Amino acid sequence: MKKINYYSYSAIFAIVFLLILSKIIFIPVTHDEMSTATNYIRFSCWQIMMNPDTWPDNHILNTLFVKLFVSLFGLNQVVIRLPNLLSFVVYAIAVFRINKTALKENSIWFIPTSLLFVGYPYLLDFFGLCRGYGMATALTTLSVSYLLSGFLSAKNRDMWFSYSISILASYANFSLLIFLVANTIITWFYFYLKSSGHLKQLIRPTVIIAITFLLYLALIANPIFKIANANRFMYLPSYNMFTGTTISFVILCILVVYFICIFIRLKKDEFKISFVKILIFVPSSLVLLTIFVAIIQCILLKTPSPRGRTALFFFPLIMTSFVCLLALVPIIKRKIIFYFIAFLISSSCVFNVAYTYSLKYTIQWRYDENTFDVLNYLEAKKQPDDTIILKTDWHFFPSFYFYSYIGKTPWLTLRYYDKNIEINTDAEYYYVFSKSYKTLEPKFEPVYKVSEDRWLLRKRTVAIQDTSKNSINQNE
C-alpha cells in the first residue's frame, strides 16, 4: 500500500504539473501579469525590494525571480511564468510532507487528501501565472508542513524552517503578513512549551524571533508605507467580511474563548501535548489565529479582508486541518466503508478539476483568452508591408501590449488605452466588450465576434449618423 500511495501521488502531481505547463505555453499573458514582465523587472533588485511605485502589483519575491529567469533565458510568456511553475514543485513537496507527517504512509486517506490539495482549479491557475499568489501559497504550505513536523518530532530545526519560510511567503505577497504573525506566535509558543517554564531556555529563541521579525519589518516598511500612503490598499475589493462591528465582535469573542480553553487545557496537562492534541491544536490554531490577526488588521488599519486571490493561502491551511482530522479517525474492521468515503473524496476532486479547470483560459482573467485569436485574425488581414492600428478596451490592453513589447507583433501599432471608449480614435480596428458597440456603432462595425461578449470592430468606410456621445466612461 505504501508503494501504491507513493506512485499514485507522483502520478497525480506529474499530471497536474503537465496541465499547468500546457496553460503556461498556450494561454496568452493576462491583464495583471504585464506590469511585472514589462515594468518592474527593469528596475534594480534593490529598487524592486523598495517598490518603485505606489501600486501593490509588485509581488517582490516573484518579481526578483522573474528578473533572474529573464536575464538567463530571455523575455517571453513561458519564462516569466516559470517561477510559479517551479513553485508548484515546492507545493507538491509540502503536501507530501503534510500527508507523511499526519497520516501513515500506507493510509487509505493518503491519495484522497493529496487530491484535495490539487482539487481547486482557481488555485492551480496561479501556478501558471506571473503573479506572487501561487508562490506564496506554495511557501505557506511548506511552512505549515514544517510547523506540523516540528511539533510532532520536537525538532527545533523544523520550527525555524517553518518560521523562515513564512517570512518568504509574505515577501511573495504582502497579504500573507497575517499568516506570518500567526506563525510567529505559534513558533514562539512551541519554544515556550519546550522550555517547561524555564525562562532561561526561552530567552534565546525569543530574542532570535524578535530580531528577525523586526529586521523583516524594517525591510518591508518602505514599500508598505508607499502603498498605504497612496491609499492603494483600497484599490483591492472594497467588500470586507470583518468590517461589521457585530460580526467582528462575535468572531473575536469566539476566537478568544477558543484560545483560553486551549491554554487552560494545556495548563491542566502541565503543557504536555500528545500526538492527538498536536494534530488538533496546531492546524486549527494556525487557521483561527490567522483569522484573528486578519480581523485586527481590518479593524485597526481599515484594510480590506483577504478574499479571492488574496485569500488563497487559507486553502492549504484548511486542507491541513482536514488531513489532521482524518488522521484521528479510527479504521474499523469494515474497511469497505472507508474505501467508499475515500473514493467519494477522490472522485469529487477529479470531477471538479475536469469540469472547472480549462486549458484555454484562467478563471480570474477569462476575458484575455482570445488575445491570440484577435492577433491571428489581424495578421491574416494585413497587406504586405502594411501596419495595422489597433485600440482596445482597457481590460484587454495589457495582454496585447506584452506581445508588442517583446517584438512579436511588429506589424501592429497599439494605441495606448484609457478607460473611455473613444469613437474618434484614428485606429482602424477596435477590440471591445460587445456592450460598447452601441457607442461605437456610428463609425465601427463588427468584423470578428471572438465570443458572445468580446467583439473586434473595424472602422466603417462611411460613418452612419452619430446618435451617441463621443465617449463613454465605463466606470460610471
C-alpha positions in Angstrom: 0.0 0.0 0.0 2.9 2.3 0.8 4.4 2.0 -2.7 1.0 2.4 -4.3 0.5 5.6 -2.4 3.9 6.9 -3.4 3.5 6.0 -7.1 -0.1 7.3 -7.2 1.0 10.6 -5.5 3.8 11.1 -8.0 1.4 10.4 -10.9 -1.2 12.8 -9.7 1.2 15.7 -9.3 3.0 14.9 -12.5 -0.3 15.1 -14.4 -1.3 18.4 -12.7 2.2 19.8 -13.5 1.8 19.0 -17.2 -1.7 20.6 -17.2 -0.2 23.8 -15.7 2.7 23.7 -18.1 0.3 23.4 -21.1 -1.5 26.6 -19.9 1.8 28.4 -19.5 2.6 27.7 -23.1 -0.7 28.2 -24.8 -2.7 30.8 -22.8 -2.0 34.4 -23.5 -0.4 36.7 -20.9 -3.2 38.1 -18.7 -4.1 41.6 -17.6 -2.2 41.6 -14.2 0.9 39.8 -15.5 2.0 42.6 -17.8 3.3 45.1 -15.2 5.8 42.6 -13.7 7.0 41.4 -17.2 7.4 44.8 -18.8 7.9 47.3 -16.0 9.1 46.0 -12.6 11.8 43.7 -13.8 13.5 46.8 -15.5 14.5 48.1 -12.1 17.4 47.0 -10.0 17.0 44.4 -7.3 17.1 47.0 -4.5 14.6 49.2 -6.3 12.3 46.2 -6.7 12.6 45.4 -3.0 11.8 49.0 -2.1 8.8 49.0 -4.6 9.5 51.5 -7.4 5.9 52.9 -7.3 2.9 53.1 -5.1 0.9 50.2 -6.5 0.6 46.8 -4.8 1.2 44.9 -8.2 4.8 44.3 -7.4 4.9 40.9 -5.6 8.5 41.3 -4.6 9.8 37.8 -4.4 8.1 36.8 -7.6 9.5 39.8 -9.4 13.0 39.1 -8.3 12.8 35.5 -9.6 11.2 36.7 -12.9 14.1 39.2 -13.3 16.6 36.4 -12.7 14.9 34.0 -15.2 14.5 36.7 -17.8 18.2 37.5 -17.5 19.1 33.9 -18.1 16.6 32.8 -20.7 15.2 36.0 -22.3 11.7 37.6 -22.1 8.7 35.5 -23.2 5.5 34.3 -21.7 6.9 30.9 -20.7 10.0 32.3 -18.9 8.0 34.9 -16.9 5.8 32.1 -15.6 8.5 29.6 -14.7 9.0 30.8 -11.1 5.4 29.9 -10.2 5.6 26.6 -12.2 8.6 25.6 -10.0 6.6 26.8 -7.0 4.1 24.0 -7.8 7.0 21.5 -7.3 7.5 23.1 -3.8 3.8 22.8 -3.2 3.9 19.1 -4.2 6.8 18.5 -1.7 4.9 20.4 1.0 1.7 18.4 0.5 3.7 15.1 0.6 5.4 16.2 3.9 2.0 17.1 5.5 0.5 13.7 4.5 3.5 11.8 5.5 3.6 13.6 8.9 0.0 13.4 9.8 -1.0 10.1 8.1 0.6 6.7 8.0 2.4 6.1 4.7 0.0 3.2 3.9 -3.1 5.2 5.0 -6.2 4.9 2.8 -6.5 8.7 3.1 -3.1 9.4 1.5 -4.4 9.7 -2.1 -7.8 11.3 -1.3 -6.1 14.1 0.7 -3.5 14.6 -2.0 -6.2 15.1 -4.5 -7.9 17.6 -2.2 -4.8 19.8 -2.3 -5.0 19.9 -6.1 -8.8 19.9 -6.4 -9.1 23.7 -6.5 -8.7 24.9 -10.1 -8.7 28.6 -9.1 -5.5 27.9 -7.1 -3.9 25.8 -9.9 -4.3 28.7 -12.3 -1.9 30.8 -10.3 0.9 28.3 -10.5 0.9 29.1 -14.2 0.8 32.9 -14.0 3.4 35.6 -13.4 2.0 36.7 -10.1 3.0 36.1 -6.5 -0.1 34.2 -5.3 1.0 30.7 -6.4 4.5 31.1 -5.0 3.1 32.5 -1.7 0.6 29.6 -1.3 3.3 27.0 -2.0 5.6 28.6 0.6 2.7 28.8 3.1 2.1 25.1 2.6 5.7 24.2 3.1 5.9 26.4 6.2 2.8 24.5 7.6 4.4 21.2 6.9 7.5 22.1 8.9 5.4 23.5 11.7 3.5 20.3 12.0 6.6 18.1 11.8 8.4 20.4 14.2 5.6 20.0 16.9 5.3 16.2 16.4 9.0 15.4 16.4 10.0 18.2 18.7 12.7 19.4 16.2 13.8 23.0 16.7 15.2 22.9 13.2 11.8 22.3 11.6 10.3 25.1 13.6 13.0 27.5 12.4 12.4 26.3 8.9 8.7 27.0 9.2 9.3 30.5 10.6 11.8 31.4 7.9 9.6 30.1 5.1 6.6 32.1 6.4 8.7 35.2 6.0 9.5 34.3 2.4 5.8 33.6 1.9 4.8 37.0 3.0 7.5 38.5 0.8 5.9 36.8 -2.2 2.7 38.6 -1.3 2.1 41.1 1.5 -1.4 39.6 2.0 0.4 36.8 3.9 1.7 39.1 6.6 -1.3 38.0 8.8 -0.1 34.4 8.3 3.5 35.4 9.3 2.2 36.9 12.5 0.2 33.8 13.3 3.1 31.5 12.5 5.4 33.7 14.7 3.1 33.4 17.7 2.8 29.6 17.4 6.5 29.2 16.8 7.2 31.2 20.0 4.6 29.1 21.8 6.4 25.9 20.8 9.6 27.1 22.4 7.5 28.2 25.5 6.1 24.7 25.8 9.5 23.1 25.3 11.1 25.3 28.0 8.8 23.8 30.6 8.7 27.1 32.4 12.5 27.6 32.5 12.7 31.2 31.3 16.5 31.0 30.6 15.7 28.4 27.8 13.1 30.7 26.4 15.3 33.8 26.1 17.4 32.7 23.1 14.5 31.7 20.7 12.6 34.8 21.8 15.4 37.1 21.0 16.0 35.4 17.6 12.3 35.6 16.7 12.0 39.2 17.8 15.2 40.4 16.0 14.4 38.6 12.7 10.8 39.8 12.8 11.8 43.4 13.4 14.5 43.3 10.7 12.0 42.0 8.2 9.5 44.7 9.2 12.3 47.3 8.6 12.9 45.7 5.1 9.3 45.9 4.0 8.4 49.2 5.8 9.2 51.4 2.8 7.0 49.5 0.2 4.2 49.1 2.8 4.2 52.8 3.6 4.3 53.8 0.0 1.2 51.7 -0.8 -0.6 52.7 2.3 0.1 56.5 2.0 -1.2 56.4 -1.6 -4.3 54.6 -0.3 -3.6 51.8 -2.8 -4.8 49.1 -0.5 -8.3 50.5 -1.2 -7.7 49.5 -4.8 -8.4 46.0 -3.7 -12.1 44.8 -3.5 -13.9 47.1 -1.0 -16.2 44.4 0.5 -14.9 43.4 3.9 -16.3 40.5 5.8 -14.8 41.8 9.0 -15.9 45.4 8.9 -19.3 44.8 10.5 -19.0 45.7 14.2 -21.3 43.0 15.5 -19.8 40.3 13.2 -16.2 41.3 14.2 -17.1 41.3 17.9 -18.7 37.9 17.7 -15.8 36.3 15.8 -13.3 37.9 18.1 -15.1 36.5 21.2 -15.3 33.0 19.7 -11.6 33.1 18.9 -10.6 34.5 22.4 -12.7 31.8 24.1 -11.1 29.1 21.9 -7.5 30.1 22.8 -8.4 30.5 26.5 -9.8 26.9 26.5 -6.7 25.7 24.8 -4.5 27.4 27.3 -6.5 26.1 30.3 -6.4 22.5 28.9 -2.6 22.7 28.3 -2.0 24.1 31.7 -4.1 21.3 33.3 -1.9 18.8 31.4 1.2 20.6 32.6 1.8 21.7 29.0 2.5 18.2 27.8 0.9 17.6 24.5 0.3 14.3 22.8 0.2 13.3 19.1 -3.6 13.6 19.1 -3.5 17.0 20.7 -0.9 18.3 18.3 -3.0 17.2 15.3 -5.9 19.1 16.7 -4.1 22.1 18.2 -1.5 23.1 15.5 -3.6 23.3 12.3 -6.7 24.7 13.9 -4.9 27.3 15.9 -3.0 28.4 12.9 -6.2 28.9 10.9 -8.0 30.6 13.7 -5.1 32.8 14.7 -4.6 33.9 11.1 -8.3 34.9 11.0 -7.9 36.7 14.4 -4.9 38.7 13.1 -6.9 39.5 9.9 -9.8 40.9 11.9 -7.5 43.0 14.0 -5.8 44.3 10.8 -9.1 45.2 9.2 -10.4 47.0 12.3 -7.2 48.9 13.1 -5.8 49.6 9.6 -9.1 49.7 7.7 -7.7 47.4 5.0 -9.9 45.0 3.0 -10.2 41.5 4.4 -8.5 38.7 2.4 -10.7 37.4 -0.3 -10.4 35.8 -3.7 -6.8 35.5 -4.8 -5.5 37.4 -1.7 -7.0 34.6 0.5 -5.7 31.6 -1.5 -3.2 30.8 1.3 -6.2 29.8 3.5 -6.8 26.8 1.3 -3.8 24.7 2.3 -4.3 25.8 6.0 -7.9 24.4 5.9 -6.9 21.3 4.0 -4.1 20.6 6.5 -6.7 20.8 9.3 -8.9 18.3 7.4 -6.0 15.9 6.9 -5.2 16.0 10.6 -8.8 15.3 11.5 -8.8 12.3 9.1 -5.6 11.0 10.8 -7.6 10.8 14.0 -10.4 8.7 12.5 -10.0 5.1 13.8 -10.2 2.5 11.0 -12.8 -0.1 12.0 -12.8 -3.7 10.7 -15.3 -2.9 7.9 -12.8 -1.0 5.8 -15.2 -1.0 2.8 -16.9 2.0 4.3 -13.7 4.0 4.5 -12.7 2.9 1.0 -16.0 4.1 -0.2 -15.5 7.5 1.5 -12.0 7.7 0.1 -13.4 7.0 -3.4 -16.1 9.7 -3.0 -13.5 12.3 -1.9 -11.1 11.3 -4.8 -13.8 11.2 -7.5 -15.2 14.6 -6.3 -11.8 16.2 -6.7 -11.1 14.7 -10.1 -14.6 15.7 -11.3 -14.2 19.2 -10.0 -10.9 19.7 -11.8 -12.2 18.1 -15.0 -15.3 20.2 -15.0 -13.9 23.5 -13.9 -10.2 23.6 -15.0 -9.8 24.9 -18.5 -6.7 24.8 -20.8 -7.9 27.8 -22.7 -8.3 30.5 -20.0 -7.7 31.4 -16.4 -10.8 31.8 -14.1 -9.7 35.3 -12.8 -8.9 36.8 -16.2 -11.0 34.8 -18.7 -11.6 37.9 -20.9 -7.9 37.6 -22.0 -8.4 34.2 -23.6 -8.8 35.5 -27.1 -5.7 37.6 -27.5 -4.1 35.2 -29.9 -7.3 34.8 -31.9 -7.5 38.5 -32.5 -3.8 38.8 -33.3 -4.0 35.9 -35.8 -7.1 37.5 -37.5 -5.4 40.9 -37.8 -2.2 39.4 -39.2 -4.1 37.4 -41.8 -6.0 40.6 -42.9 -3.0 42.9 -43.2 -1.4 43.7 -46.5 2.3 43.1 -47.1 4.4 45.9 -45.6 1.3 47.3 -44.0 0.8 48.4 -40.4 -2.5 47.9 -38.6 -3.6 50.3 -35.9 -5.5 48.8 -33.0 -7.2 50.2 -30.0 -8.6 48.0 -27.2 -10.8 48.3 -24.2 -8.5 48.9 -21.1 -9.2 45.4 -19.8 -7.5 43.9 -22.9 -4.7 46.3 -23.4 -2.0 44.7 -21.1 -2.2 41.3 -22.9 -1.8 42.9 -26.3 0.9 45.3 -25.1 3.1 42.4 -23.8 3.4 40.9 -27.3 4.0 44.3 -28.8 6.7 45.0 -26.1 8.6 41.8 -26.8 8.5 42.3 -30.6 6.1 39.6 -31.6 3.8 41.9 -33.5 6.0 44.4 -35.4 3.1 44.9 -37.9 0.8 46.2 -35.2 0.6 49.7 -33.8 -1.2 49.6 -30.5 -2.9 52.8 -29.3 -2.4 53.4 -25.6 -5.5 52.7 -23.5 -7.7 54.9 -21.3 -10.8 54.0 -19.5 -13.0 55.8 -22.0 -14.4 54.3 -25.2 -13.3 56.8 -27.9 -15.3 56.9 -31.1 -13.0 59.5 -32.7 -9.8 57.3 -32.5 -7.6 57.0 -35.6 -7.4 53.2 -35.0 -8.6 51.1 -37.9 -9.7 48.3 -35.5 -11.2 48.4 -32.0 -11.4 45.4 -29.7 -14.1 45.9 -27.0 -16.8 44.2 -25.0 -19.9 43.8 -27.0 -21.8 46.2 -24.7 -19.6 49.1 -26.0 -20.6 48.5 -29.6 -23.6 50.8 -29.3 -21.3 53.7 -28.5 -19.0 52.9 -31.5 -21.7 51.9 -34.0 -21.8 55.2 -35.9 -18.1 54.7 -37.0 -17.3 51.0 -36.4 -18.8 47.7 -37.4 -18.2 44.1 -36.1 -15.9 42.0 -38.2 -15.0 39.2 -35.8 -17.1 38.2 -32.8 -14.5 36.2 -30.9 -17.0 35.4 -28.2 -20.5 36.4 -27.2 -19.3 39.4 -25.2 -16.0 40.3 -27.0 -16.0 41.8 -30.4 -13.4 43.1 -32.8 -14.7 46.1 -34.7 -13.4 47.8 -37.9 -13.9 51.4 -38.9 -16.6 51.9 -41.4 -15.8 53.3 -44.8 -18.7 55.7 -44.4 -19.9 56.7 -41.0 -23.6 56.5 -40.2 -25.4 59.2 -38.3 -23.9 59.7 -34.9 -26.6 59.4 -32.3 -24.4 58.8 -29.3 -21.8 60.7 -27.3 -18.2 60.8 -28.5 -17.1 58.9 -25.4 -18.4 57.0 -22.5 -16.8 56.4 -19.2 -17.1 52.7 -18.4 -16.6 53.3 -14.7 -19.9 55.2 -14.5 
